[in-house]
Amino acid sequence: MTNPNPFKWFKTSPEIIRLAVMLYVRFPLSLRNVEDLLHERGVDVSHETVRY
């Protein structure tokens, strides 16, 4: 029996989701700061997307 894919409902790639979660959890950053850091790396997401 295989585990269900936890990312199947997201349009963003799992790598981007993992990076956003790692930045938010590992460092004391706000959602807007995570948005800015991802934007600097060429990923255009809103802080609301990061929150979701």
C-alpha positions as CSV (number, residue, x, y, z in Angstrom):
1,M,0.0,0.0,0.0
2,T,1.5,3.4,-1.0
3,N,1.3,6.6,1.0
4,P,-1.0,9.3,-0.5
5,N,0.8,12.3,-2.0
6,P,0.5,15.2,0.4
7,F,1.2,17.7,-2.4
8,K,-1.4,16.5,-4.9
9,W,-3.8,19.5,-4.2
10,F,-1.1,22.1,-4.7
11,K,-0.1,23.7,-8.0
12,T,3.3,24.6,-6.7
13,S,6.1,22.0,-6.9
14,P,6.9,20.1,-3.8
15,E,10.5,21.5,-3.7
16,I,9.1,25.1,-3.5
17,I,6.7,24.1,-0.7
18,R,9.5,22.4,1.2
19,L,11.7,25.4,0.8
20,A,9.0,27.8,2.0
21,V,8.2,25.7,5.0
22,M,11.9,25.3,5.9
23,L,12.5,29.0,5.7
24,Y,9.4,29.8,7.9
25,V,10.1,27.1,10.5
26,R,13.9,27.2,10.7
27,F,14.3,30.9,10.9
28,P,12.2,33.5,12.7
29,L,10.7,35.0,9.6
30,S,7.3,36.4,8.8
31,L,5.3,35.2,5.8
32,R,6.2,38.3,4.0
33,N,9.9,37.8,4.6
34,V,9.6,34.3,3.2
35,E,7.8,35.7,0.2
36,D,10.7,38.2,-0.3
37,L,13.3,35.5,0.0
38,L,11.5,33.2,-2.5
39,H,11.1,36.2,-4.9
40,E,14.9,36.8,-4.8
41,R,15.3,33.2,-5.8
42,G,13.0,33.6,-8.8
43,V,9.8,32.1,-7.2
44,D,6.8,34.4,-7.5
45,V,4.4,33.5,-4.7
46,S,2.3,35.7,-2.3
47,H,2.5,35.6,1.4
48,E,-1.0,34.2,1.4
49,T,0.2,31.3,-0.7
50,V,3.0,30.6,1.8
51,R,0.5,30.8,4.6
52,Y,-1.8,28.3,2.9
